[in-house]
Amino acid sequence: MSAREPIRIGTRGSALALAQTGHMADKIRAVSGREVEIVRVTTEGDTSRASLSSLGGTGVFASALREALLAGECDLVVHSLKDLPTALAPGLRIGAVPKRADARDALVARDGLTLETLPEGASVGTGSPRRVAQLHARRPDLDVRDIRGNIDTRIGFVTSGELDAVVLAAAGLGRVDRLDVVTDFFALDEHPSAPGQGALAIEMRAAPDSALDRVVQAIDHGTARQTSTAERSVLARLEAGCAAPVGATAIVDSQLLLLTATVYSIDGTQSLTASHGAVLEGSAAEREQQARELGERAADELLERGAAELAPLS
C-alpha cells in the first residue's frame, strides 16, 4: 500500500471493540505518521442473541472481520485474542500481539461482595463454559446463569438486581474504564483464564507489505506473543474451541517460559492440570515456535490423562 494512503483498521462496533481498536489506532498513528481510519464491521456474534456455546464459541466475532480483511475493505483488524480461533485463516496472519493487559477474571457483585462472601445460592451470570465450571468448582451452591450482552448490559444485570454478580474479563473492564465496579479479582493460580485473555491480535493479509509490516512489527510485544502462543497452542492441540472449559496461564521469568493448563468438567467436579516449562532461546520466530511446542506438550499430557473424556472440547 502507498505510504500516503490511510491505514484502515477493521473492528466490531461494540464499546469495548472500539475502545481497544482506538488504542491500537493511536499507537499505529504514532509509529507510522499516517492517517488511520476505523472501519466498523457487524458480525454474527453481534446480531444473534443465542448463547455463545450454541453459536460455536466466540469465533463468531472473528469471521466477518476476516472476510472484510480478505475483501480489501480494511488493511488490519483488531481482535481480542481469546476470541480468535486458533487455526489461521487462509490468506491471513497475525502481524502483532501488542503488550498484554490484565489476564484475570473479575467479579462484579452487589454490595461489594466477593466470590467467598456471596450468600449461598447467589445468582452469578457468565456466558463462558470455563467460568461456569470454575464457579461450580469453587462454589457448588451458586446458581450460575448463562448471559449475553456487552459490558454495560452485563453490569446492568447486577445494578438492576436481576443477578447478584457477573464475571467479566478484567482487561475489558480496564479498556472501557470500568474497573471501579470490580468487587473481586480471581487469582490466575486458582482461576486460570481463557487462553490469550488480556491480549489483542492485529491480523493482516498474508501477502508481504513492507510498509505495513514495519508498522505492525513496531507494536509487537515478544512476551505477550510468547505467552499467548503457549496458551493458545494448548487449545489447538486439544482441538478445542475458544468456548471450551479450558484455562491456561503462561508467564515469562527471565528466559524461562512457564505454562499451566487445566481442563474442567462442565459441572466443576473434576479437572486435570498440566504444568511445563521451556527455556526460550534464539530469534523471535524461534522463541514463538518454542512457546508453541510447550503448549503442545502440556496438551499431550492432558489428553493422555483423559481430557477428551472429561469435557466437551470442540
C-alpha positions in Angstrom: 0.0 0.0 0.0 1.1 3.6 -0.6 2.7 5.4 2.3 0.3 8.3 1.6 -2.9 6.2 2.0 -4.6 6.0 5.4 -4.3 2.7 7.2 -7.8 1.2 7.6 -8.5 -0.8 10.8 -11.5 -3.1 10.9 -13.3 -3.7 14.2 -16.6 -4.7 15.7 -18.9 -1.8 16.7 -19.2 -2.6 20.5 -17.9 0.0 23.0 -15.1 -2.4 24.1 -14.1 -3.2 20.5 -14.0 0.4 19.6 -12.0 1.3 22.7 -9.3 -1.3 22.1 -9.2 -0.5 18.4 -8.9 3.2 19.1 -6.0 2.5 21.4 -4.3 0.5 18.7 -5.1 3.2 16.1 -3.3 5.7 18.3 -0.2 3.5 18.5 -0.2 2.8 14.8 -0.6 6.5 14.0 2.3 7.4 16.3 4.7 4.8 14.8 3.7 5.3 11.2 3.0 9.1 11.0 0.0 8.2 8.8 -3.7 8.8 9.0 -5.8 5.9 10.4 -9.4 5.1 9.6 -11.6 2.8 11.7 -14.0 0.6 9.7 -16.9 -0.9 11.6 -17.9 -4.5 10.7 -21.0 -6.2 12.0 -20.5 -9.9 13.0 -22.9 -12.8 13.7 -22.0 -12.6 17.3 -23.2 -9.0 17.5 -26.6 -9.7 15.9 -27.5 -13.1 17.3 -29.0 -13.5 20.8 -28.2 -17.2 21.1 -25.6 -18.3 23.6 -22.0 -18.3 22.5 -21.7 -22.0 23.1 -24.6 -22.7 20.7 -23.2 -20.4 18.1 -19.9 -22.3 18.2 -18.0 -20.1 20.6 -16.5 -16.7 20.3 -15.1 -17.3 16.9 -18.4 -16.0 15.5 -17.0 -12.5 16.3 -14.0 -13.1 14.0 -15.3 -14.4 10.7 -16.9 -11.2 9.4 -13.8 -9.2 10.3 -11.6 -11.7 8.5 -13.9 -11.6 5.4 -13.7 -7.8 5.3 -9.9 -8.0 5.6 -9.7 -10.6 2.7 -12.0 -8.5 0.6 -9.7 -5.4 1.0 -12.3 -3.4 2.9 -9.6 -2.8 5.6 -5.8 -3.3 6.0 -5.7 -4.6 9.6 -8.3 -5.9 12.1 -8.1 -5.9 15.8 -9.3 -9.0 17.7 -9.5 -9.9 21.4 -7.0 -12.8 21.1 -9.2 -15.1 23.3 -12.0 -14.7 20.8 -9.8 -15.7 17.8 -9.9 -19.3 16.6 -6.5 -21.0 16.9 -6.5 -22.1 13.2 -5.0 -19.4 10.9 -7.4 -18.3 8.2 -6.1 -18.9 4.7 -4.6 -15.8 3.3 -4.2 -14.1 6.7 -1.6 -13.9 9.5 -1.2 -12.3 13.0 1.0 -9.4 12.4 1.4 -8.3 16.0 0.4 -9.1 19.6 0.7 -5.8 21.5 1.6 -5.6 25.2 -0.9 -7.7 27.2 -3.3 -6.3 29.7 -4.5 -8.0 32.9 -5.4 -11.6 32.1 -7.5 -12.2 35.2 -11.3 -12.7 35.5 -13.1 -10.2 37.7 -16.3 -10.4 39.8 -18.8 -7.6 39.7 -21.2 -8.2 42.6 -23.8 -6.3 44.6 -22.9 -4.7 47.9 -19.2 -5.2 47.4 -19.4 -9.0 47.8 -16.5 -11.3 46.8 -16.8 -14.9 45.5 -16.2 -16.1 49.0 -18.8 -13.8 50.6 -21.6 -14.3 48.1 -24.6 -15.8 50.0 -25.5 -19.4 49.5 -27.5 -19.9 46.3 -26.5 -16.5 44.9 -27.1 -16.0 41.2 -24.0 -15.3 39.0 -24.0 -14.7 35.3 -21.5 -15.7 32.7 -21.5 -16.8 29.0 -18.3 -18.9 29.4 -18.4 -22.7 30.0 -14.9 -22.3 31.5 -16.2 -19.8 34.0 -19.3 -21.9 34.7 -17.0 -24.9 35.6 -14.7 -22.8 37.7 -17.6 -21.2 39.6 -19.1 -24.6 40.3 -15.7 -25.9 41.4 -15.2 -23.1 43.9 -18.8 -22.6 45.0 -21.1 -25.5 44.0 -24.0 -23.9 45.8 -24.2 -20.9 43.3 -26.9 -20.5 40.8 -24.9 -19.9 37.6 -26.8 -18.5 34.7 -26.0 -18.1 31.0 -26.0 -14.4 29.9 -25.1 -12.4 26.8 -24.6 -8.7 26.1 -22.0 -6.0 26.2 -20.2 -4.9 29.3 -22.8 -2.3 30.3 -25.6 -4.9 29.8 -23.9 -7.4 32.0 -23.1 -4.9 34.7 -26.8 -3.9 34.5 -27.9 -7.3 35.5 -26.3 -6.6 38.9 -27.3 -3.0 39.3 -30.9 -3.8 38.4 -31.0 -6.6 41.0 -31.7 -9.3 38.4 -28.4 -11.1 39.3 -26.2 -11.0 42.4 -23.0 -10.9 40.4 -21.4 -11.4 36.9 -17.9 -12.5 35.9 -16.1 -10.4 33.3 -12.6 -10.1 31.9 -10.5 -7.5 33.9 -8.8 -6.4 30.7 -12.1 -5.5 29.0 -13.3 -3.5 32.1 -10.0 -1.7 32.1 -10.2 -0.8 28.4 -13.6 0.9 28.9 -12.6 2.5 32.3 -15.0 0.4 34.4 -12.6 -1.2 36.9 -14.3 0.7 39.6 -17.2 -1.8 39.6 -14.9 -4.8 40.3 -15.5 -6.3 43.8 -13.1 -9.3 43.4 -10.2 -10.3 41.2 -9.6 -14.0 40.7 -6.0 -15.1 41.1 -4.7 -16.9 38.0 -3.2 -19.8 40.0 -6.7 -20.7 41.3 -8.8 -19.5 38.4 -6.8 -19.6 35.1 -8.4 -17.5 32.4 -9.1 -18.2 28.7 -6.0 -18.8 26.6 -4.9 -15.4 25.3 -7.2 -13.4 27.6 -6.0 -9.8 28.0 -4.1 -9.9 24.7 -5.0 -8.3 21.4 -4.2 -9.6 18.0 -3.5 -7.4 14.9 -4.5 -9.6 11.9 -3.4 -8.7 8.3 -3.3 -10.3 4.9 -0.6 -12.9 4.4 1.0 -11.2 1.3 4.1 -9.2 2.3 3.6 -5.5 2.6 6.9 -3.9 3.7 5.5 -0.6 4.8 2.6 -2.1 6.8 4.9 -4.9 8.1 7.2 -2.3 9.6 4.3 -0.6 11.3 2.8 -3.6 13.0 6.2 -5.0 14.0 6.8 -1.8 15.9 3.9 -2.6 18.2 4.5 -6.4 18.6 5.4 -7.4 22.2 7.6 -10.5 22.5 6.5 -11.6 25.9 2.8 -11.2 25.0 3.2 -13.2 21.8 5.1 -16.0 23.6 2.7 -16.4 26.5 -0.4 -16.2 24.3 1.1 -18.6 21.8 1.8 -21.2 24.5 -1.7 -20.9 25.9 -3.4 -21.0 22.6 -1.4 -23.9 21.3 -2.9 -25.9 24.2 -6.3 -25.3 22.7 -5.1 -26.1 19.2 -3.6 -29.4 20.2 -6.7 -30.3 22.2 -8.7 -29.4 19.0 -10.8 -27.4 21.4 -12.9 -24.3 20.6 -12.4 -21.0 22.3 -15.5 -21.6 24.4 -14.2 -25.0 25.7 -13.8 -25.3 29.5 -10.0 -24.9 29.3 -8.0 -22.4 31.3 -4.3 -21.6 30.7 -1.7 -19.3 32.2 1.8 -18.7 30.9 4.4 -16.3 32.3 8.0 -15.4 31.3 10.6 -15.3 34.1 13.9 -14.2 32.6 14.4 -16.7 29.8 12.0 -19.3 31.2 8.5 -19.7 29.9 6.2 -21.4 32.4 2.8 -22.7 31.4 -0.1 -24.3 33.4 -3.2 -25.5 31.7 -6.4 -27.0 33.1 -9.4 -28.8 31.6 -12.6 -28.9 33.6 -15.7 -31.0 33.6 -18.7 -28.7 33.0 -20.1 -29.3 36.5 -16.8 -28.3 38.0 -16.4 -31.5 40.0 -13.4 -32.8 38.1 -10.3 -31.2 36.5 -6.9 -32.1 35.0 -3.9 -29.8 35.2 -0.5 -30.0 33.4 2.4 -27.7 34.1 5.5 -27.4 31.8 8.4 -25.0 31.3 10.9 -24.2 28.5 14.0 -22.0 28.1 13.5 -19.5 25.3 16.4 -19.0 23.0 17.2 -17.7 19.6 15.2 -15.3 17.3 11.7 -14.1 17.9 10.4 -16.7 15.4 12.3 -19.5 17.2 11.0 -18.4 20.6 7.5 -18.4 19.3 8.0 -21.9 18.0 9.3 -23.0 21.4 6.3 -21.5 23.0 4.0 -23.4 20.6 5.8 -26.7 21.3 5.5 -26.0 25.1 1.7 -25.7 24.8 1.6 -28.9 22.7 3.4 -30.8 25.4 1.0 -29.7 28.1 -1.9 -30.6 25.9 -0.5 -34.0 25.1 -0.2 -34.7 28.8 -3.8 -33.6 29.3 -5.0 -35.9 26.5 -3.0 -38.8 27.8 -4.7 -38.4 31.2 -8.2 -38.3 29.7 -9.1 -34.7 29.0 -11.1 -35.6 25.9 -13.4 -37.8 28.1 -13.6 -35.3 30.9 -15.0 -32.3 29.0 -16.6 -31.3 25.6 -13.7 -29.7 23.8 -15.0 -29.0 20.4 
